[in-house]
Structure formats: C-alpha cells, structure tokens
Amino acid sequence: MVDIEKLLTNDTKVYVQVNEDRMPDGTIQPNYFIWEDDEKGSLRCDIIRVKDKCRSYSRRAGGYGIRYTIDFSVDDDPTRYTRYLFYEKNSERFSEDRWFLEKKRA
C-alpha cells in the first residue's frame, strides 16, 4: 500500500500528467493524474469528484491558475484525499500549459 500522506507533506508543488476532457464550451474536466515518484514509481490517482473550480493563487507552492478542489484516490486504495489541483496557463516562463498539485503543510 502506498503511504500517500508522506508524499503529500511539504510546501512544494508537484507537476503531474493529467488526463482531461475538453468540453465544447472550453471548460476542462480532469479525470485522473499520474504522480511520478522516485521511490514508488508511477501512481495513478483517480479524481473522484471536483468540489470547486475558480481562479486562484497557490499560497503554499506559488503559482496562479484555475484551482480545482478535488477528491482523489490512489491506485486501488479506497482512502480519499482532498487537495488543490491547479491548471497553470502558459506564460513568459513556460511555453506550455501545465498541471500541478499543491502539497499540504507538515
């Protein structure tokens, strides 16, 4: 079993690969994300529910974008976790749009 709490505890952000659906009206619906971890390898995290979506800053990790408040589970573990997942639009610093997960404070 993966100890996801250890992976989620610090003040940094983690860029993740997100599987998403793009709707005709331009909205984005994230389905799951892949967390690459040096020790555990690739973890598939299924997004169970999007609780909220708004434009916001990441106060913990820095950055700005569309903030999705999500419930997710890891692999086959039934435990649910709630975190912020950000969709960061391209800027002068980055040529591509990116997704990042905000980790929790210790």
Secondary structure, DSSP 4 states (H G I P E B T S, - for coil): ---HHHHHBSS-EEEEEEEEEE-TTS-EEEEEEEEEETTTEEEEEEEEEEEEEEEEE-TTT--EEEEEEEEEEETT----EEEEEEEE---SS-SS-EEEEEPBP-
